[in-house]
Structure formats: structure tokens, C-alpha cells
Amino acid sequence: MKRVPSIVLGGLLAASVPLLAATHSAENPKQLVIISFDGAHDNALWDKSRTIAEKSGARFTYFLSCTFLMTREDGRSYHPPHHRAGKSNVGFASSHEDVRQRLGHIWKARREGHEIASHGCGHFDGKDWSARDWNQEFAAFSQALKDAWARNGDGESEPKGWREFASTGIKGFRAPYLSTSGNLYAALNASGFAYDASGVSRGPVMPGRNGAVTTFDLPLIPEGPGNRRIIAMDYNLFVRHSGGFENAKNTEQFEARSFEAFRRAFDEQYNGERRPLQIGFHFVEMNGGAYWRAMERFATETCAMPDVACVTYSTAMRMLQENAEDGGA
């Protein structure tokens, strides 16, 4: 069995202070569902995710790793904190053409209503980084995004508005390995990020605040025969189901368990307090694609419901704020 490179998610419960108001203008506000993807590299999965979105009506958040906007040779210009130049835990793009295809997907996805957010560049664990280190990583991400079309040999095809998007359009962040510290939040606040999606909570909760930054927590949800809680993310399911080793033989079983866990977590909120449900994925089809199939089925069955909104993090922030304001009127 083939072992998938470790991207295990650590760092529980990012510190946040008073939750956003949970009052609403309606007795039953729309149930928010937030589906996101970390890495955002494989062009075939860009195609697949955008097709799922078109079919289901969902809008996704893509947490992009910026080393996938540069080849290994170009990556020598990337200087990660406390590592040699050109180092990346997740590698680089295979070619300039590979990057150009990815850039096309990013731009089309944005025009379709999806959100592009930051996952940093080289997927390093920054729990011991200083605020200055984090700002260095954020600056590298912004520069890589800004220069991506020109760097990959097709500057003439750069869409109008790309550089403005690269400079001001990235509002959210998710830390690699969900590994956070106070220094990260100091840097996020100083750099003008609107939200961070690196936290983990016991179950679905309303977002919190850390300074000016809204904080979102991936929930622990019951899963499997023993209903043991697990982070609502594909990699964590992969590790529980097969120990982190690829096992396509049992892919249907893993798909069924994952779909049931997603649906049960949704039903609990839909029939209860209607707190946002967040589910995270990667651009890797683990265990024969079990988790992407479960996500596609869940999104297709759920997002079309009239009182459900499958939205990006930025849209969820806006809707929650509007509900809070209307409820306090």
C-alpha cells in the first residue's frame, strides 16, 4: 500500500475572544455550509471541483499554496523562514504550462464566485515562527501571486485586474497543519487579513475574533461505528480509515462512512442551532477518491435545499454579520 505524504493537521483550538453575535432576524436562518480545499494544485481536481460546484450550486474556498505558482527552478527565489532558499514541503509546479493552467482555473473560479485564500507557500509548520517570519511568508505569497503570469512566460495573457486581485483580493488564511500561535495572529492583524480558518473546535461553533481577524474553527464531528469525534477533514478520515496508507479496496466503505458523518453533522445543525458547518479537503483523492465522492454527494444533495447556503468564508462572514445586525434591530 502506498503512503500519502504527511500533511496531518495538528494544533487544536486557536485562541479567540468573544464570539460573533449568534442572534438572527429569522427564527430559522439559512444553514451555512463552508467547503474548502487546501493546496489547490492538481489541475484535474480544479476541473472536477468547479464541475461539482456548477452541479450543486456550492461556492468553495481554495486555500492556495504559492509554490504551485512556480517551477522548482523559479522556486529558488522563495526564501522560507528558517529554511534554505527554494525549500518546500509540498514541492513546486511541474512546468510553466502547468502553472498557466492553474492560473486559468484560479481566475475562472474567482469569476464564478469562489474564493481564493492563502495557505502560505511551502507548507511549513510555523508554530514557533515570529510575527516577522509570518509576514515574510505572507509577502512571498503576495509576490508569487502577483508575478505568476509574467514569471511563467505568458505575461500577455495576464487578465485585467489580476495584480489588483493579488494585492488586495486575498482576505483569508489557513495555516499548514492548522498550526497556530499568538505570533500568527499578530501578523494576520498587521497584514490586514479578514479571517483565519486554522482553528479546531469540539463541534460546530460560531466564529470568534482575534483583534480585527474573524476566526473559524473546523469542527470535530462523530464518525464511524463508535461515533468517535474527528476533525471534519479528508486527511484525518484517511488516517483513521487506513492509517494513512492508500487502500482503494475499501473505498466504498470509506465513502459511506464519510458521507454519513457529514450528513449527521449537517442534520444536527439544520435541526438545531444552525451554526455554520465547515468541512475541509485537499487536492488529493485519498483512498480511491472516497472523500471527494462523499463530498460531491453531500454537496449535491444539500446545497440545493432552499434554506441552505453553501458559501465561501467571506460570504459566510457577511451573512453572519447581516443576521447579527438584523437580529439586534
Phi, psi and omega in degrees: 000140182271131179269131178281140179308139186291122171230031187303145189259118182250208171054084180278151164054075173299140182293132174213156182246190202329129179296151171300149182304136182259008178282154186221156180285335181246154180297323178236088178293165178300140174282120179270136174235128182239111180251130184224164180228132176262143177097298175054054185246307187299118183294329177296325179280336167300312178303312185295315182294321180291327176292318177300317180298317180297320182288322188265339186085004179286155170237129190255161170248127180251113177270101189274135170267125192285345178293345176279004174256010180215146174286169179300322179295314179293333183295349177296341178280350180274125181243090180287148177302130173065020175223161179292156177301139178082009178272140176208134177285344183242006178083196183224177177292151184283336182194169175295324179295321176302317179294317181300320176297317180297318179298321176298318177296317180301314183291318179295317180300316179299318180291336179276358177103004175278168182243136173257126180231178187258137170243023185074203183245290190265010177057056177258152176281111185259023184299333180256008180286152172277168175300323178297320177300313180297318179298326175297317179293319178298319180295322178296319178299310182300317181293319179297318179293317182298318187267004192299316181294312181296320183293332185259026165077018181219048182301331181292338180269001181301124182294147175297130181097355183300313185291327175294317176301315181295329183275325188231354188267355181265107187254342188234163182215145167228127183286137171306139182063011185054034187262115189232170175198171176299328179295325176299314184290328174297318180290319178299316178296316182292330183270358175082020175292145180274328182209160173232137182240041185258356186277167175225138181227163183303325177200183178304132178226161172290150179296156179246196180224145169225098190065232179271358185266128173281135183248129177247141181243126169294135184274154164276127183235149178294142182209142172082179184303325181268002181053033176288140183284148181210149176301134183285071182211145187299320183296321179294322174296319180301316180293317179295317188286323187221018177067019182084009176254140180295129181217080182289342182301323183255027187299323181293321177297316181294321177298313182298316179297319182291315179300317180297321179293317178297315184292319180296318178296321177295311183301323180298320179281319182299322179266004184232239188276351178058044171283150182302139175255123179249136176225131184247147179223171174237165177275053176218130179267091185279151179050053175069023179084015185304317190281326174292322177295319178297320178295316181298315179296316180298313182295318182295320181282332191261316192290340179277353179296139189296334181249030176235141176230113176266102196229170175283168177298317181296320178293320177300317178303313181296315182295320179295321178294318178297318177298319181295318180293318179294323182290335180268000183286000000 
